[in-house]
Amino acid sequence: MIEYMFMPFRRYAEFSGRSRRMEYWAFTLLNVIVIALLGVLAGVMGLSFSALAGGDVTGALFSAGTMLPLALIGIYGLAVIVPSIAVTVRRLHDRDMSGWWYLGFIVLSMVPLVGFIANIALIVIMFLPGTPGPNRFGEDPKDPTGAQVFA
């Protein structure tokens, strides 16, 4: 599972081909863990929720102890944006869908009620298994040699 977590970094900007569910969800789990750890670090280093509740947003967010973890969260977010888009497009390819569907989901997510439904639909699509065998985007990532066996 660890290798699947880091596979999108190795395939950084590869928008062609297919990705398994394991690759997509392991990478998502890695992102959740890293953001959670950086959030805990921000809390430990000085993000004062009592100051936020008291209305001192500027003092709570811009203290010296908070800026480093928040900057790390921002840098990590910038570092994973291209691999996240790429692995999502490859996952859609595994379902035999064009990567342009992802742009459609992003645009729909900006519409208030429709966005919620579109996000749920995207999550459901990411949970569904890929098409068995080769499709128009490449060989089956679960069995890449299966197509050549009977050819």
Buried (B, 14 or more C-beta within 10 A) or exposed (E): EEEBBBBBBEBEEBBEBBBBBBBBBBBBEBBEEBBEEBBEBBBEBBBBEEBEEEEEEEEBBEBEBBBBBBEBBEEBBEEBEBBBBBBBBBBBBBBEBEBEBBEEBBEBBEEEEEBEEBBEEBEEBBEEEBBEEBBEBBBBBBEEEBEEEEE
